[in-house]
Amino acid sequence: MTSFVHVAQPSEHPGIARADHAVESITKGVRHAMSARGTASLLLAAIVSALLVAANQVIDTWTEGHLLVAWIALWTIGFAGLALAAGPVRAAVNQTRASARGWATARRAAAQDEALWQVALSDARVMADISRAMSHEAASDVLGRPTVTPAPTATAAASRYEWGRGL
């Protein structure tokens, strides 16, 4: 009598699955470290580490009889450093990230303006549009009227969106 053995073969190699999981974990860790909270945490850890190293240098000069007091002082300095530096470090990191984002936006706008100017130098129609916009802005400035049009409301933007999708 014949009997069949059904061996369950994995559909994916276990080594590939482990490597894929490792890459995913590293990517997630890097993404967390590059976030505002992760950057603030890393900077705070560096500051507190430097504070603890300095405190340890001071404690090393003490005699052996005061070792317990020295360790209590070291940990007190460490936790006080964490408590006192957390807010300012997070604020500094957020401010730095915001200024870097603003700088990148300004650089992108300058590059787009330069590209538009290069196109305008080779195309008279684009130059005429730029000239017309600048003269309209100058006339509005002389007359004292605002040159900026008001932003569309959310309902107007939603109706344009629905109209564009054919809803």
C-alpha angles and dihedrals in degrees: 000000000000123000127186125223116213109206114192105229115194114245091215130045110250092224091054090049091051092047091048090050091048092051090048091051092049091048091050091048093050091048090052092046091052094051120096093253093047093048091048090049093051092048091047091050090051092050094047091046091054090048091051092049090053091047090048091053089054093045093050090067092059122095122262093252093072097048096118092049089048093054091047089051091048094052092043090055090047096051092042089052091052092049096045100041101042098084099043093044092051091047091049092050092048091048091049092049091048093049091047090050090049091048091051091049091050091049091050091049091048091050091050091048091050091049090049090049091051089051090047091053090058099036120055093198092060090046090051091052091051091047092049092050092048093048091048090051091048092049091049090049092053092047092047096238120138114257096201116088115221116262116256117257122249092254092052091050091047093050091050089049093050091045092051092051093047095243 
